[in-house]
Amino acid sequence: MTNKTKTNKIFILIAGALALLLVYSTGCKPKQNEGVTRIVVADAKTTHHLNLYVAKELGLFEKRGLDVQIIPVDDNAAARDLVVSGGADVFWTCPTVAIAAIANGAPIRTIAQVKKPCTSVLVVPQNSPISKLSDLHGKDIAGISPTCEAVISLTIAARSAGAAFNLQRLAGGPAITALQAGRVDGAILEEPQASIAELAGYKVLFREVSSNIPCRTINASNRTLSNNAKQLKEFINAIDEANAIILSNSTADNIVKIAIDYTGAPAPAIIHGNHRLLFGTKLEVDGLIKLGNELIALENIKENPGNRMFANQFKGITW
């Protein structure tokens, strides 16, 4: 290497160092980060969270100065835990997961609804002897969790008819497999698994049992609410815009493609059941508090958090 080359390299290094020093000494940030707030979402992927994916893919967050990062997790509990631990800011979940966490002191609050009603249903074989709620007595029924709102509502409805069924804790895919193998008498399934089963010839029973239950909520950490409440409101505005787009045509080619890309669900099931996902952001306050009471009755929590479960920063906005 010649002396001239060495000199040029030293000059470049010094110039670069001076440029960095100037940036940090004047408090400037890289141009691409100016006015942009990052919000990290922990997400157990499902078509029930389609409004999140549509807002992300159509640039609805970006136009509001938000850099939304989605971290995939295995289930709602993992999403909750990542937010509680500080690894994420926001998560979508079945409301009972958030209610129980808040009741037990978790530093999170519910900021918006995702959709209503609950679209989980009981599916049984066409030749099933189950036709009324009392027929559930002693039957083996697959369901994701005893704290799932659909499982809770069917448990209470069955009890009122003098019946009690045996819950086999299975998620959607394994529940369908168990149903096909005859290992369970029925399965409580949400979309798109409910549509997959329906298209395969299974029949739906007792849809009305869950028809008034609020399904899915958006929840944020107290830390993010304290530091970025304004940005979280813009985040919900983007979700509102995504909701309107989906509701205008829930089976539009681009909407179905986004659902497939994020969830891997089969297109026929998405097209069959997407119209049931009635997205909105206004919190169903009375219904959510009632779910809290039902969790107490089932001895899952000791105290209903009531209005304490909702973020004060969103009062007058989503509740």
HELIX and SHEET records of a PDB file:
HELIX    1   1 ASN A    3  SER A   25  1                                  23    
HELIX    2   2 LYS A   31  ASN A   33  5                                   3    
HELIX    3   3 THR A   47  HIS A   49  5                                   3    
HELIX    4   4 LEU A   50  GLU A   57  1                                   8    
HELIX    5   5 GLU A   62  ARG A   64  5                                   3    
HELIX    6   6 ASN A   76  VAL A   84  1                                   9    
HELIX    7   7 PRO A   95  ALA A  103  1                                   9    
HELIX    8   8 LEU A  133  LEU A  136  5                                   4    
HELIX    9   9 GLU A  149  SER A  160  1                                  12    
HELIX   10  10 GLY A  172  GLN A  180  1                                   9    
HELIX   11  11 GLN A  193  LEU A  199  1                                   7    
HELIX   12  12 ARG A  207  SER A  210  5                                   4    
HELIX   13  13 ASN A  222  SER A  248  1                                  27    
HELIX   14  14 ASP A  253  THR A  263  1                                  11    
HELIX   15  15 ALA A  267  GLY A  273  1                                   7    
HELIX   16  16 ASN A  274  ARG A  276  5                                   3    
HELIX   17  17 VAL A  285  ALA A  297  1                                  13    
HELIX   18  18 GLY A  306  MET A  309  5                                   4    
HELIX   19  19 ASN A  312  PHE A  314  5                                   3    
SHEET    1   A 5 LEU A  66  PRO A  72  0                                        
SHEET    2   A 5 THR A  37  ASP A  43  1                                        
SHEET    3   A 5 VAL A  90  THR A  93  1                                        
SHEET    4   A 5 CYS A 215  SER A 221 -1                                        
SHEET    5   A 5 ILE A 108  LYS A 115 -1                                        
SHEET    1   B 5 ASN A 166  ARG A 169  0                                        
SHEET    2   B 5 ASP A 140  GLY A 143  1                                        
SHEET    3   B 5 GLY A 186  LEU A 189  1                                        
SHEET    4   B 5 VAL A 121  VAL A 124 -1                                        
SHEET    5   B 5 LYS A 203  LEU A 205 -1                                        
END                                                                             
